[in-house]
């Protein structure tokens, strides 16, 4: 257990942790990550958000969606997240990361790691799909689309699950903050 002094918000000795949000496209990972980061920042913590869409646009535009490319994407994100965590930053990672092995790899490399399964039924994700990606995937226009033509391996031992089809955004953020507090990641 870490001392309260080490966990104090805003001090130079804050310990980092990766909060890894995983789930289907449209489950609510980004939607949760934004207010979660805002809340942690308002509490005085140094926080960084890594989002799948932004990372793919800015850091990994060379990668597609094959299993090999997805693995390489998560390897790159894990490298960045590990550095941030090592330097005392709470790092909120919002990635589909569909394969258990790649999430286990991230956990092993980062160390201080909280996996949050952002659970949502496929039908609800499809209803939420403002970009029309699920329809394109079902029509065969998008290959290797998680949940349609590529698998999503649900976490078997996530530290916590939030079901975005059954709760409010505020309750989901409260639950994650509560978990971090109860388990000594924040005070």
C-alpha positions as CSV (number, residue, x, y, z in Angstrom):
1,X,0.0,0.0,0.0
2,X,1.2,3.5,-0.9
3,X,1.2,6.3,1.7
4,X,-1.4,9.1,1.5
5,X,1.5,11.5,1.0
6,X,2.5,9.7,-2.2
7,X,-1.1,9.7,-3.5
8,X,-1.8,13.4,-2.7
9,X,-3.2,15.2,-5.8
10,X,-1.0,17.7,-7.3
11,X,2.2,16.7,-5.4
12,X,5.3,15.7,-7.3
13,X,5.1,12.2,-5.9
14,X,1.8,11.2,-7.4
15,X,1.9,7.6,-8.6
16,X,0.5,6.8,-12.0
17,X,-1.9,4.1,-13.0
18,X,-3.4,3.1,-16.4
19,X,-7.2,3.0,-16.4
20,X,-7.8,0.8,-19.5
21,X,-11.3,1.1,-20.9
22,X,-12.1,-1.8,-23.3
23,X,-15.2,-2.6,-25.2
24,X,-17.0,-2.6,-28.5
25,X,-17.1,0.4,-30.8
26,X,-19.9,2.6,-29.5
27,X,-19.9,1.0,-26.0
28,X,-19.0,4.4,-24.5
29,X,-15.2,4.3,-23.8
30,X,-14.5,7.8,-25.1
31,X,-17.8,9.1,-23.6
32,X,-16.6,7.9,-20.2
33,X,-13.0,8.9,-20.6
34,X,-13.6,12.6,-21.1
35,X,-15.5,13.3,-17.8
36,X,-13.4,10.8,-16.0
37,X,-10.2,12.8,-16.9
38,X,-12.0,16.1,-16.1
39,X,-13.0,14.8,-12.7
40,X,-9.5,13.5,-11.8
41,X,-8.0,16.8,-13.0
42,X,-10.4,18.8,-10.9
43,X,-9.3,16.7,-7.9
44,X,-5.7,17.9,-8.6
45,X,-4.3,14.8,-10.3
46,X,-2.1,14.9,-13.4
47,X,-4.0,13.0,-16.1
48,X,-3.6,12.1,-19.7
49,X,-6.2,10.5,-22.0
50,X,-5.2,8.2,-24.9
51,X,-8.1,7.6,-27.2
52,X,-8.3,5.0,-29.9
53,X,-9.5,7.3,-32.7
54,X,-7.1,10.0,-31.9
55,X,-4.1,7.6,-31.6
56,X,-5.0,6.0,-34.9
57,X,-5.2,9.4,-36.7
58,X,-2.0,10.9,-35.1
59,X,0.3,8.1,-34.1
60,X,-0.6,5.0,-36.0
61,X,-2.2,6.0,-39.3
62,X,0.1,3.4,-41.0
63,X,-1.8,0.5,-39.3
64,X,-5.0,-1.2,-40.5
65,X,-7.3,-3.5,-38.6
66,X,-5.8,-6.9,-39.1
67,X,-5.0,-8.8,-35.9
68,X,-1.3,-8.0,-36.5
69,X,-1.9,-4.3,-37.0
70,X,-4.2,-4.2,-33.9
71,X,-1.5,-5.9,-31.8
72,X,1.1,-3.4,-33.1
73,X,-1.3,-0.5,-32.3
74,X,-1.7,-1.7,-28.7
75,X,2.1,-2.3,-28.4
76,X,2.7,1.4,-29.3
77,X,0.0,2.6,-27.0
78,X,1.3,0.4,-24.2
79,X,4.8,1.9,-24.6
80,X,3.4,5.5,-24.2
81,X,1.1,4.6,-21.4
82,X,3.9,2.8,-19.5
83,X,6.1,5.9,-19.7
84,X,3.3,8.2,-18.5
85,X,2.4,5.9,-15.6
86,X,6.1,5.6,-14.6
87,X,6.2,9.4,-14.4
88,X,3.3,9.6,-12.1
89,X,0.5,10.3,-14.6
90,X,-3.0,8.7,-14.3
91,X,-3.4,7.5,-17.9
92,X,-6.9,6.8,-19.2
93,X,-6.7,4.6,-22.2
94,X,-9.9,4.2,-24.3
95,X,-9.3,1.4,-26.9
96,X,-11.4,-1.4,-28.2
97,X,-8.4,-3.7,-27.7
98,X,-10.4,-6.7,-28.7
99,X,-8.0,-9.5,-27.8
100,X,-7.3,-10.7,-24.2
101,X,-3.7,-11.3,-25.0
102,X,-3.0,-7.7,-26.0
103,X,-4.7,-6.4,-22.9
104,X,-2.6,-8.9,-20.8
105,X,0.5,-7.6,-22.6
106,X,-0.4,-4.0,-21.7
107,X,-1.0,-5.0,-18.1
108,X,2.3,-6.8,-17.9
109,X,4.3,-3.9,-19.4
110,X,2.5,-1.1,-17.5
111,X,2.3,-2.7,-14.1
112,X,-0.2,-0.4,-12.4
113,X,-3.2,-1.3,-14.5
114,X,-6.9,-1.2,-13.9
115,X,-9.0,-2.9,-16.7
116,X,-12.5,-1.5,-17.0
117,X,-14.8,-3.5,-19.3
118,X,-17.2,-1.0,-20.9
119,X,-20.0,-3.5,-21.5
120,X,-22.8,-2.8,-24.0
121,X,-24.8,-5.2,-26.1
122,X,-23.9,-5.2,-29.8
123,X,-27.5,-4.1,-30.7
124,X,-27.2,-1.0,-28.5
125,X,-23.7,-0.2,-30.0
126,X,-25.2,-0.5,-33.5
127,X,-28.1,1.9,-32.5
128,X,-25.5,4.4,-31.2
129,X,-23.4,4.3,-34.3
130,X,-23.4,7.8,-35.6
131,X,-20.7,7.1,-38.2
132,X,-22.6,4.1,-39.7
133,X,-19.6,1.8,-39.3
134,X,-21.6,-1.2,-38.2
135,X,-23.9,-0.9,-41.2
136,X,-20.9,-0.7,-43.5
137,X,-19.3,-3.7,-41.7
138,X,-22.5,-5.8,-42.1
139,X,-22.6,-4.8,-45.8
140,X,-19.0,-6.1,-46.2
141,X,-17.6,-2.6,-46.9
142,X,-15.4,-2.7,-43.8
143,X,-13.2,-5.8,-43.2
144,X,-12.0,-6.9,-39.7
145,X,-14.7,-5.0,-37.9
146,X,-14.8,-5.9,-34.2
147,X,-18.1,-7.6,-33.2
148,X,-19.1,-8.2,-36.8
149,X,-16.3,-9.8,-38.9
150,X,-13.6,-9.9,-36.1
151,X,-14.0,-11.2,-32.6
152,X,-14.2,-9.2,-29.3
153,X,-12.9,-11.3,-26.4
154,X,-14.6,-10.0,-23.3
155,X,-12.4,-9.6,-20.3
156,X,-12.4,-12.6,-17.9
157,X,-10.9,-10.8,-14.9
158,X,-11.4,-7.1,-15.4
159,X,-11.1,-5.1,-12.2
160,X,-14.5,-3.7,-12.9
161,X,-17.3,-3.6,-15.4
162,X,-19.6,-0.7,-16.3
163,X,-22.7,-1.6,-18.4
164,X,-23.4,1.6,-20.4
165,X,-26.8,0.2,-21.5
166,X,-27.9,0.0,-17.8
167,X,-26.5,3.1,-16.1
168,X,-25.8,6.8,-16.4
169,X,-22.6,8.4,-17.4
170,X,-22.3,10.0,-14.0
171,X,-22.8,6.7,-12.3
172,X,-20.1,5.1,-14.5
173,X,-17.6,7.8,-13.7
174,X,-18.5,7.7,-10.0
175,X,-17.9,3.9,-10.0
176,X,-14.5,4.2,-11.6
177,X,-13.4,7.0,-9.2
178,X,-14.8,4.9,-6.3
179,X,-12.8,1.9,-7.4
180,X,-9.6,4.0,-7.7
181,X,-10.1,5.5,-4.3
182,X,-11.0,2.2,-2.6
183,X,-8.0,0.4,-4.0
184,X,-5.5,3.1,-3.1
185,X,-4.8,4.6,-6.5
186,X,-6.1,8.0,-5.5
187,X,-7.2,9.5,-2.2
